Structures are given as C-alpha cells and as structure tokens.
Amino acid sequence: RAETLATLARIRHEMFIQDEIGSLVDEVRSGSDGDADSGTSIAADLARVVARDWEKARRVPSELRAELARASSLAESAWVVAKRASDFQMLLPHLERNVELANRYVACYEGFPGFSHPYDPLLDEYEPEMSTERMRAVLAGLREGLVPLVAEAASNGAMPDDPFLGDFPLDAQRDLIADLIDELPFPEDSWRLDPTEHPFATTIGRGDVRLTTRYDPGNLAMALFSAIHEAGHGLYEAGVDPELERTPLARPRSLGLHESQSRLWENWMARSGPYLEWILPRLRERFPGQFDEIDAAALERGASRVERSLIRINADEVTYNLHILIRFELELEIFEGDLALAELPEAWNARYRDYLGLEVPDEARGVLQDVHWAGGAFGYFPTYSLGNVIAAQLWDAAGRDLGDLPIRIAEGDLASLGEWLRDHVHRHGRRLSPSEILERAGCGELTVEPLIEHLRRRVAITA
C-alpha cells in the first residue's frame, strides 16, 4: 500500500505541475469577467485558486511528494502496533522520518509570499493563508479563558447524572438516529449512514454523502452526537453551489470552516435545550422506561457535563480545546527545534499535568492516542479549535439574523438554520477565504470571545 500511494502521489503531482496548467490559468485569467455576487467570475476565482495551488506544488519535487506518502503509510501501520503495545519507541524511527521529510517540505517554501515561520507551510496545507502567529494568538486566547474555566468546572462538586448512559438496544439507536438525520436539511435521498469504529463523513459526489457513526449499547450519546457531528460535515459539502461541481472550487476552502459546521450542528444545535426538548418524545418512544422521569433540562445538563479526561476524542466541549492546544504547542516546539522527538512523551505528560491536572498512566493513552503525527499530518490539529471558534461566531450571527432561532429549533425547524449556513458559508466552496466568509456573514474579525462565552454557559448549566 505504501508503494502504491507513493506512486499515485508522484504521478498526480507530476501531472499538476506541468507548464500547461500555468498556461491554462493565464488563459482563463485573460478571458474572465466579473459578477455582482463575488466581485469576480467563477472562472476568475478558479484561476486565482488553482494558480496558488500550482505555484505551491511546483516548489516541491515529485519524489519528495511520493516519499511523504510512502513514509506516512508505513508510519501509520507502525503506529497501530506501537499503540497496542503502548511503546513510543516502536514509532519513534518512523516519526523521525516524518519530521525529516516535513522539514524538507518546509524548506521548499523559503521566500514564498506570506510564509515567515517554519510551521506556515504545514499549517497552510489545511488552513490556507492562516499564519502561525495568528493561530498562536487565537489558541493562546483560548488557553487564557479555558484553564480557569476548567478549574471552575472541577470545583462545582458532583457532576450531574448522565441520562445518556443505560441500556440502549442498537436497532433502536439506528432507527432513532436515522430519523434525526432525515430531519436535517439534506437534499432528499442524498445521504446514507453506516457504522464504523471511528466516525467520519465523506462525499463521493454531488448528492452522495456518506455518514458514519459508532454505536455503544451502553452510551446513546456516542452515536447520537457523533452522527450529527458528521452530518454537519456532510451538509457543508452538500451545500456547495452546483455551478462549482467538478471544479477545484467545489471543495471547502479550509478545515477550520469544515470543522465549524460539524461543531455547530453537534454542540450548538444538538446539545441545546430546545433541540433536546424536541427529540425527548422520540427518546421516550424508542427506549421505554429510560427517559420517563427525565426532562429536557436534565438532558441538557447531561449533554453539558465537564469531565477532564486523557482521550481527546472523548473530551467534552469545555476541555476539548486544551487537548488541541497541547498538540499545537508541541508541534511548534518540534519545528522550531526546541523539542527532540525522543523527549515527546515526557513533554506530553507535563502538558497534561499542567493544563488538565491529569497524570498520564501509559503511552497508549498519552502520546500514542492519535494517528495524525504518524500520518504526517503536522498542522492539522489546530484547525479543530479554529472550527470551534468559527462555529461560535457563525451561531451568534445566525441568531441575530434569524431572530427566533431557539424557537425554530424547539419546533423542529432546522431548515432555517440550514438555509442560512448554505447561503453564508456552504455555497462559496473555495471561492472565498474564511475571513471573507466571516465578514460577509456579519461575524467581523476572528475572535475567541463568543466561544468562551458559550463554554461559560455550559459550565453554568452543570453547576
């Protein structure tokens, strides 16, 4: 598989960096006109976006692109074994190779416009035109707001009972979640839902969105919220302007924006009191006796529980971003030359002790818990937190424009929110930058304050 992926990566890269692509871009640029909606035509936007992709790609040797694919595939396989054995030393040589190749990749961009930090080219792969320093400032703002908030939540005493724990037959879970996804504003017959070990969403083509979730007979929240999270990703891709179909503009612009949609539907909508009140009769119907004595307020308290944990993917809303901050800071230290990879487990454990007050018992639940670094995805992690920041701003803007958003959700009207997001975010694809999308949506500059305020309310609900 590693050799196959390397060959495909090399061939694809060689095809894209040919001079003919540059000539075609120039030809489109010379013949494109403007339009009233975006200020430019689709053709002009296509040429602008592809030109940047092409100029970036031409700096990277095809063999380096192939080796990045080969090494990451081998490292992912090694990670599976290392995590099972809880032995970081088994992954270390592969991780060293990944970092060596990543540094060679970074070196290709010396002097590239907008890149001033060695982490910039890595971040740009996932969040184009976002600088390292800007991301550092955003996450530092989150850290300042979250560390005391997590401490406050921990001091609130006993946590509320979790109504999502119990005995939930899998067939009933599947039927319930299929009904709830069907109520989301997807085009008719455009999605399907399947089980998986680690939930994800992918779009095969227009009108073909594949969603997955993970079922646990003892924990309804796992399947419920992960399904709606992945549906948020699917709604984004389903909402791209049909005129952009089969062009490079049809993909979303940034992973931060992409994650904002999954987080918004999962955390702001599905964990809200109005939505939980709307679905409570279905919960009682599907699981007799489980929710008879539980009201919507108890459901919301359960969905808002704050509990410090070692595992990122199981983290609650309030603590989640601290997990991301730890990974981002460690990545910066690696690529700034301040952290040797052999010292990574110790540095990881120290961060968890300082930020979450937790002792890491073993490497499987510590530095080996995520596959991203084994897969060479340096620069990926911070987009998770950026998605939360953007989701908070978009939710506030949608609330201002729609006026009665909580009432609509309590009545099962999810189409209004879907239409607002489609108009302000989804339809643009890659035509607009995240900052332009936020500005047009009425969000203004990127800021962490709406997210911090949202998380303060979460902590207050459980107090």
C-alpha positions, 0 to 999 in steps of 0.5 A: 500500500505504501508503494502504491500511494507513493506512486499515485502521489508522484504521478498526480503531482507530476501531472499538476505541475506541468507548464500547461496548467500555468498556461491554462490559468493565464488563459482563463485569467485573460478571458474572465469577467466579473459578477455582482455576487463575488466581485469576480467570475467563477472562472476568475476565482478558479484561476486565482485558486488553482494558480496558488495551488500550482505555484505551491506544488511546483516548489516541491519535487515529485519524489519528495511528494511520493516519499511523504506518502510512502513514509506516512503509510508505513508510519501509520501501520507502525503506529497501530502496533506501537499503540497496542503495545503502548511503546513510543519507541516502536514509532519513534524511527518512523516519526523521525522520518516524518519530521525529516521529510516535513522539514524538507517540505518546509524548506521548499517554501523559503521566500514564498509570499506570506510564509515567515515561520517554519510551521506556515507551510504545514499549517497552510496545507489545511488552513490556507493563508492562516499564519502561525502567529495568528493561530498562536494568538487565537489558541493562546486566547483560548488557553487564557479563558479555558484553564480557569474555566476548567478549574471552575468546572472541577470545583462545582462538586458532583457532576450531574447524572448522565441520562445518556448512559443505560441500556440502549438496544442498537436497532433502536439507536439506528432507527432513532438516529436515522430519523434525526438525520432525515430531519436535517436539511439534506437534499432528499435521498442524498445521504446514507449512514453506516457504522464504523469504529471511528466516525467520519463523513465523506462525499463521493459526489454531488448528492452522495454523502456518506455518514458514519457513526459508532454505536455503544449499547451502553452510551446513546450519546456516542452515536447520537452526537457523533452522527450529527457531528458528521452530518454537519460535515456532510451538509457543508459539502452538500451545500456547495453551489452546483455551478462549482461541481467538478471544479477545484472550487467545489471543495471547502476552502479550509478545515477550520470552516469544515470543522465549524459546521460539524461543531455547530450542528453537534454542540450548538444545535444538538446539545441545546435545550430546545433541540433536546426538548424536541427529540425527548418524545422520540427518546421516550418512544424508542427506549421505554422506561429510560427517559420517563422521569427525565426532562429536557433540562436534565438532558441538557445538563447531561449533554453539558457535563465537564469531565477532564479526561486523557482521550481527546476524542472523548473530551467534552466541549469545555476541555476539548480545546486544551487537548488541541492546544497541547498538540499545537504547542508541541508541534511548534516546539518540534519545528522550531527545534526546541523539542527532540522527538525522543523527549515527546512523551515526557513533554506530553505528560507535563502538558497534561499535568499542567493544563488538565491536572491529569497524570498520564498512566501509559503511552497508549493513552498519552502520546500514542492516542492519535494517528495524525503525527504518524500520518504526517499530518503536522498542522492539522490539529489546530484547525479543530479549535479554529472550527470551534471558534468559527462555529461560535461566531457563525451561531451568534450571527445566525441568531441575530439574523434569524431572530427566533432561532431557539424557537425554530429549533424547539419546533423542529425547524432546522431548515432555517438554520440550514438555509442560512449556513448554505447561503453564508458559508456552504455555497462559496466552496473555495471561492472565498477565504474564511475571513471573507466568509466571516465578514460577509456573514456579519461575524467581523474579525476572528475572535475567541470571545463568543466561544468562551462565552458559550463554554461559560454557559455550559459550565453554568448549566452543570453547576 
